[in-house]
Every structure is written in C-alpha cells, then in structure tokens.
Amino acid sequence: MAGHVFTSLAPVAFGARPAGKRLERVRRSPHFRDGSFRNPVPTRRGSPGALGKMMRAQRAASGLRRPAGAIPLVTASAADFAKAPATGLRASWLGHATVFVEMDGVRVLFDPVWSTRCSPSAAFGPARLHAVPVRFADLPDPDVVVVSHDHYDHLDLATIVALARRERVLFVVPLGIGAHLERWGVAEDRITELDWHESGEVAGLTFTATPARHYCNRGARVLGTVLWASWVVAGPRHRVFHSGDSGYFPGFADIGREHGPFDLTMIQAGAYAEAWPEVHLHPEGAVRAHADLGGGLMLPIHWGTFDLAPHAWEEPAERSVAAARALGTGLVIPRPGALFEPALVDGAEVEPWWREVSAAPERWAPTTAAEPAAVEPVGLVIPAVSSGSAVSAG
C-alpha cells in the first residue's frame, strides 16, 4: 500500500516504486538482500571526511569547472544518418553519457538526456554547458533505448516521455526501473527489465545487464528496490559496452572474459572526486577498466556537459589521453555530435579540441583559449512536477 501512496503523491519526475509482480521479481534477485540491492563489492557512496575533501577540491578547481567559450559541436543531418555505416558500427557521443550507436543495422540510444537541466525541476539543478548536438525532432527513431540507472543525468523524464511517443521504440532497463517508465507512459510490453547477468534479445541484438559499482536514488530518499547496471550489447558482427556510472572493481575483468572483446567501450571518466571514490571512475580507472574488458576503442563519457564534480572541465579528457598513452589504449574523443566508425579511427591520435575552450589551456598545452561566448542549450522542456504536465519535444 505504501508504494502506491508514494506513487500517487510524489512528483512525477520522481518516477514510481516497483510494486506487484515487479517487486516480487526484485525480491527474488540474488543481488537483493535485507531490503536493498547490493553492490558487487562493499561500497560507500562517500568517503571519510568527504565534506572537507569537497571544499578543498572546489577551491582548487575554482574558475576551471566551466569552459571559457562555446563548446564546438558537430550537427549530423538526416542525410548523414540515412547513409549506413560502411563497417556496420557507428557511434555519436551526444554529450554526458548519451551515445547513439548504429550496430549491425540496429539503432541503440544509451542514457538519453535532452533536457536543459538534469534535475526534477526546470528551475534548479545543473544546466547543460552545451546544446544537444542533434535536435530531438531530427533524431532518427532508435530501435532500442538503454538506461543504466535512475539518476537524473541518465534517466530523464521529458526525454523518455518524448521517446515513448515514437511507437516503435523499445526500452531495456535494469530491474525496478520499469516502474518509472510505466508511470511516464511507456507500455509494459515495450519494456525489457533485466537483472545482472540476465540477457534478452531485443530488435535482433542481445542485451546483457552486467554489474556496476554504483547506486540508485530518485526522489526524497534512496530506494533499495531499483537496480543499476552496465550493459553489453552484442550483434551478429559487433559488440559494445556501456559502463553507466561505476567505481572500479574486479568485475570489469569478469565481464571482459565472459562477453568480450568489444569493438567499442563507452566508459564513465568524468564527475569523479576524492569525496566519492568508490562509485565513480576517474580517468585512469576508466582506462584500466577498458583494458580489463578487452576493449578495442575507448570513448570516455560522462564529462563536458554538466558541472557535477570539483575538477576542471577538460581534465577528464586530458587525463584519459595520458592514461591511454601509458597503456597503449586506443582512444576516441570526438566533438559532441560527430559520427565515427570505430574500425576507421586511429586510436593513437586524438585531437585535443577541448583546449580551444579551456578556462586555463596553459595547464595542458601552449594554446589560447577562445573568447567566452554565450551557450544556448537546446533541449526538451522538463514538465512541471505534476502528473498532468505536458512535454515539449523541441
């Protein structure tokens, strides 16, 4: 009964608690113990002295957490998407953890966020530092939308509502997240919910939920009945991996042995801090995870779009490049929106385009920062927090 009361009274952006058969399935999971899903290894969301660490880090990064100029974007046209990838695998990083992947004739959209803010409200919360490179109206219909977990910068109400209006789109999510989607208008028969190590065939590809070291929460308090995951997607010719959010843990090597190698890994390498070292990867850990996975080409994600942590805006890219060179890892860091085919990328050569707009380019290379320019985010409008609100898909 309590779950139904919460769902009826909570703001719609909070989603819904699993109930009924969905909750029964959650409770049967081997990863659910004592009323909550558990990480694959013991994990703390914060570290001792977290507040002091945050304050010191914020002082050190003062003035560096935003770009000094407009972030250079690449806008793909309908004609660009209409032309099939020559190698059968193509990707476009659309900012933060959102990646559009075309693989073996199937279009997969990971962690889609088109809203201006990653927040339950349009009035507060982190705002985009750059526009979405592809207007939502110009986005080709994905066949499958994959969600890693329910934090606002990965699961966006307005974007899900708009995608649900595209009748062909199917959704693949970790256990419990289907409750959020159903409250937002996604029909149950369009949702595939998976526990860690479970696989499902959707639109001709095999999706496997794999462990991650993180947590879920959406709303007034943490719910233990919603799972987080990384994802393996396998087709007839290609395999890719999306990390969602995760701290480093030995399970990356297990995933690599069981499901690798991968043509492309998309790994969280930003929004890290000494205050929460166990639930987010820093760039060096991300590159190590890529090596553990048996990845071919690595795309660092989860940086550059929202100011979520006390590090310089461009630092994830610079540290990823240095770590990749040290390990001989193939790396790609495209401008947001650029289409690329992993098989055609020289992973040893990365153009440091971010230095052009860095607040302090002298920290990395002798180059001049661009003049500050206004950034006009273009995305979806988050509806007001009530169940009857409309969604704009501009």
C-alpha positions in Angstrom: 0.0 0.0 0.0 2.8 2.4 0.9 4.3 2.1 -2.6 1.0 3.1 -4.2 0.7 6.1 -1.9 4.2 7.2 -2.7 3.5 7.0 -6.4 0.2 8.9 -6.3 1.6 11.7 -4.1 5.2 12.1 -5.3 6.2 14.5 -8.1 6.0 12.7 -11.5 9.7 13.3 -12.0 10.5 11.0 -9.1 9.0 8.1 -11.0 7.5 5.2 -9.1 8.4 2.4 -6.7 8.3 -1.2 -8.0 5.2 -2.9 -6.9 3.2 -6.2 -7.5 4.9 -8.7 -9.8 7.8 -6.3 -10.5 8.6 -6.0 -6.8 8.3 -9.8 -6.4 10.9 -10.2 -9.1 13.2 -7.7 -7.4 13.0 -9.6 -4.1 13.9 -12.8 -5.9 17.1 -11.4 -7.2 20.3 -12.9 -5.8 21.7 -9.4 -5.6 18.8 -8.2 -3.4 19.5 -8.7 0.4 17.9 -7.2 3.5 15.6 -4.9 1.6 18.1 -3.5 -0.9 20.2 -4.3 -4.0 23.9 -4.7 -3.1 27.0 -3.7 -5.0 29.3 -6.5 -6.3 31.9 -5.4 -3.7 31.5 -3.4 -0.5 30.9 0.2 -1.5 30.5 3.6 0.3 28.8 6.4 -1.5 31.1 8.9 0.3 34.5 8.6 1.9 35.6 9.7 5.4 36.0 13.5 5.6 34.0 13.9 2.4 32.9 17.4 3.1 36.4 18.7 3.7 37.6 16.9 0.6 34.9 18.5 -1.4 35.6 22.0 -0.1 39.4 21.7 -0.9 38.7 20.3 -4.3 36.2 23.1 -5.1 38.8 25.7 -4.1 41.4 24.1 -6.3 39.1 24.0 -9.3 37.6 27.5 -8.8 37.1 29.2 -12.1 38.0 26.0 -14.1 34.8 24.0 -14.0 33.2 25.6 -17.0 34.6 26.2 -20.5 35.8 29.6 -21.4 34.0 29.6 -24.7 31.3 27.8 -26.7 32.0 24.1 -26.9 32.4 23.1 -30.5 29.6 20.8 -31.7 29.0 18.7 -34.8 25.4 18.5 -36.0 24.7 15.5 -38.1 22.0 15.9 -40.8 19.2 13.4 -41.7 21.3 12.6 -44.8 24.3 11.7 -42.5 22.2 9.2 -40.6 20.5 7.8 -43.7 23.8 6.6 -45.1 24.6 3.3 -43.5 28.0 2.9 -41.7 30.5 1.2 -44.1 31.8 -1.0 -41.3 28.4 -1.8 -39.7 29.2 0.0 -36.5 29.0 3.8 -36.0 28.5 5.9 -32.9 27.9 9.5 -32.0 28.6 10.9 -28.5 25.8 13.4 -27.8 27.2 14.7 -24.5 27.5 13.3 -21.0 26.5 9.6 -21.1 24.2 9.8 -24.1 25.5 7.8 -27.1 23.7 6.9 -30.3 25.0 3.7 -31.7 24.2 2.1 -35.0 25.2 -1.5 -34.9 24.5 -4.3 -37.4 21.5 -2.5 -38.7 20.0 -1.6 -35.3 19.9 1.8 -33.7 20.6 1.9 -29.9 20.4 5.0 -27.8 22.1 4.9 -24.4 21.1 7.0 -21.4 19.3 9.7 -23.4 19.0 13.2 -21.8 17.8 16.1 -24.0 16.6 18.3 -21.1 18.3 21.5 -20.3 18.8 20.5 -16.6 19.5 17.1 -15.1 17.0 17.7 -12.2 13.4 17.0 -11.2 12.7 20.7 -12.0 13.3 23.1 -14.8 14.0 25.8 -12.1 17.1 24.4 -10.5 19.9 21.8 -10.8 22.9 21.5 -13.1 22.3 23.1 -16.5 23.8 22.0 -19.8 27.1 23.6 -20.8 26.4 22.9 -24.5 23.3 22.3 -26.7 22.4 18.8 -27.6 24.2 18.3 -31.0 21.1 16.7 -32.6 17.7 18.3 -32.1 15.3 15.8 -30.7 13.0 16.2 -33.7 15.9 15.4 -36.1 17.0 12.2 -34.2 16.3 9.1 -36.2 14.0 6.7 -34.3 16.1 4.4 -32.2 15.1 0.8 -32.2 16.1 0.4 -28.5 16.7 2.8 -25.7 19.0 1.5 -22.9 19.1 3.1 -19.4 21.9 2.3 -16.9 20.3 3.7 -13.7 17.8 6.2 -12.5 19.9 9.3 -11.6 18.6 12.4 -13.3 21.7 12.8 -15.6 21.0 9.3 -17.0 17.2 8.9 -16.8 15.4 12.0 -18.0 11.6 12.2 -17.6 11.0 14.6 -20.6 13.2 12.6 -22.9 11.6 9.3 -22.0 8.1 10.7 -22.5 9.0 12.0 -25.9 10.6 8.7 -26.9 7.6 6.8 -25.7 5.5 8.7 -28.3 7.6 7.1 -31.0 5.7 3.8 -31.2 8.5 1.6 -32.5 10.9 2.4 -29.7 11.6 -0.4 -27.2 13.3 0.1 -23.8 15.9 -2.1 -22.0 16.5 -1.3 -18.3 17.7 -2.8 -15.0 15.3 -4.3 -12.6 12.9 -1.9 -11.0 13.3 1.0 -13.5 10.4 -0.2 -15.5 8.2 1.3 -12.7 9.5 4.7 -13.6 8.9 4.2 -17.3 5.3 2.9 -16.8 4.4 5.9 -14.7 5.6 8.1 -17.6 3.5 6.4 -20.2 5.7 3.6 -21.6 3.6 0.4 -22.1 4.7 -2.6 -20.2 5.1 -4.7 -23.3 7.7 -2.3 -24.6 10.0 -2.7 -21.6 12.6 -5.4 -21.0 13.9 -5.4 -17.4 17.0 -7.4 -16.6 18.9 -8.4 -13.5 22.7 -8.6 -13.6 23.9 -11.5 -15.8 20.5 -11.8 -17.5 20.2 -11.4 -21.3 17.4 -10.6 -23.6 17.1 -10.4 -27.3 15.5 -7.1 -28.5 15.3 -5.9 -32.1 17.8 -8.5 -33.2 20.6 -7.7 -30.7 21.4 -9.4 -27.4 21.4 -7.1 -24.3 23.1 -8.3 -21.1 22.9 -6.4 -17.8 26.2 -6.6 -16.2 27.3 -5.4 -12.7 28.4 -1.9 -11.9 29.6 -0.3 -8.6 27.1 2.5 -8.0 23.6 3.1 -6.6 20.2 4.4 -7.5 18.1 7.1 -6.0 15.4 9.3 -7.3 13.3 11.5 -5.1 13.2 12.2 -1.4 15.2 9.1 -0.3 17.2 6.2 -1.7 15.0 3.2 -2.7 16.7 -0.1 -2.4 14.4 -1.8 -4.9 15.9 -0.2 -8.1 19.0 -1.7 -9.7 21.9 0.0 -11.6 23.8 -1.8 -14.4 26.4 -1.6 -17.1 25.5 -3.0 -20.4 26.8 -5.4 -23.0 25.2 -5.3 -26.4 26.1 -8.0 -28.9 25.1 -8.3 -32.6 26.0 -10.7 -35.3 29.2 -8.8 -36.1 29.9 -6.4 -33.3 29.9 -5.9 -29.5 29.9 -2.7 -27.4 29.9 -2.0 -23.7 28.4 1.0 -21.9 29.5 1.5 -18.3 26.7 3.7 -16.9 28.2 5.0 -13.7 30.6 2.8 -11.7 33.6 2.8 -9.4 36.4 0.5 -10.3 36.1 -3.2 -9.3 37.4 -6.5 -10.4 34.2 -7.3 -12.2 35.3 -5.5 -15.3 37.7 -8.3 -16.0 35.0 -10.9 -15.4 32.7 -9.0 -17.9 35.6 -9.0 -20.4 36.2 -12.7 -20.1 32.6 -13.6 -20.4 31.4 -11.2 -23.0 34.4 -9.5 -24.7 36.3 -8.5 -26.6 34.5 -5.2 -27.5 34.7 -3.1 -30.6 33.8 0.0 -28.6 33.6 0.7 -24.9 31.8 3.8 -23.6 33.2 4.4 -20.1 32.4 7.0 -17.4 35.6 9.1 -17.0 34.2 12.3 -15.5 32.4 13.7 -12.5 34.8 12.0 -10.1 36.0 13.3 -6.8 38.1 12.2 -3.8 34.9 12.6 -1.8 33.2 9.7 -3.6 36.0 7.4 -5.0 34.1 4.2 -4.9 31.1 5.0 -7.0 32.7 6.9 -10.0 35.7 6.1 -12.1 38.5 8.7 -12.5 40.1 8.7 -16.0 42.9 6.4 -15.1 40.5 3.9 -13.6 38.3 4.2 -16.7 41.3 3.3 -19.0 42.2 0.4 -16.7 38.6 -0.8 -16.8 38.7 -0.7 -20.6 41.8 -2.8 -20.6 40.2 -5.3 -18.2 37.2 -5.5 -20.6 39.3 -6.4 -23.6 38.1 -3.2 -25.3 39.3 -2.2 -28.7 38.5 1.5 -28.8 37.5 3.5 -25.8 35.1 6.5 -25.7 35.3 8.4 -22.4 31.8 9.6 -21.5 30.1 11.4 -18.6 32.1 14.7 -18.9 31.9 18.0 -20.6 28.1 18.5 -20.5 27.1 19.1 -16.8 29.2 20.6 -14.0 28.8 17.7 -11.5 32.2 17.5 -9.7 35.1 19.6 -8.5 37.5 19.1 -11.3 38.4 21.3 -14.3 36.0 21.0 -17.2 38.5 19.5 -19.6 40.5 17.4 -17.1 38.8 14.1 -17.9 39.8 14.3 -21.5 43.4 15.3 -20.7 43.9 12.6 -18.1 42.2 10.0 -20.3 44.6 10.8 -23.1 47.6 10.5 -20.8 46.4 7.2 -19.3 45.6 5.7 -22.7 49.1 6.6 -24.0 50.7 5.0 -21.0 48.8 1.7 -21.5 48.8 1.8 -25.3 45.0 2.1 -25.3 43.0 3.1 -28.4 41.1 6.2 -27.6 38.5 8.4 -29.4 37.3 11.8 -28.0 35.2 13.3 -30.7 33.5 16.7 -30.6 30.0 16.1 -29.3 27.7 15.0 -32.2 30.4 13.8 -34.5 29.7 10.4 -36.2 32.6 8.0 -36.1 33.2 4.3 -37.0 35.5 2.6 -34.5 37.1 0.5 -37.2 38.1 3.6 -39.1 39.5 5.5 -36.1 43.2 5.9 -35.4 43.0 5.4 -31.7 46.6 6.5 -31.2 45.9 10.1 -32.4 43.4 12.2 -30.5 42.9 15.9 -31.5 42.7 18.0 -28.2 39.9 20.2 -29.4 38.8 20.9 -25.8 41.9 23.1 -25.3 40.4 25.7 -27.6 37.8 26.5 -25.0 39.5 25.5 -21.7 39.5 28.1 -19.0 43.2 27.5 -18.4 44.7 26.0 -21.6 48.2 26.7 -20.3 47.7 23.9 -17.8 47.9 21.4 -20.7 49.4 23.0 -23.8 50.6 26.4 -25.2 47.4 27.4 -26.8 45.0 30.3 -26.5 41.5 29.9 -25.1 38.7 31.1 -27.2 36.8 34.3 -26.2 33.9 33.5 -23.9 30.6 33.0 -25.8 27.1 32.5 -24.7 25.8 28.9 -24.7 22.2 28.5 -25.6 21.1 25.0 -24.6 18.6 23.5 -26.9 16.7 20.5 -25.5 13.5 19.3 -24.1 11.5 21.2 -21.5 11.0 19.3 -18.3 7.4 19.3 -17.4 6.2 20.8 -14.1 6.3 18.3 -11.3 2.7 17.1 -11.5 1.2 14.1 -13.2 -0.8 16.1 -15.7 2.0 18.1 -17.3 2.8 18.1 -21.0 6.2 17.5 -22.6 7.7 19.6 -25.4 9.9 17.7 -27.8 11.6 20.6 -29.5 
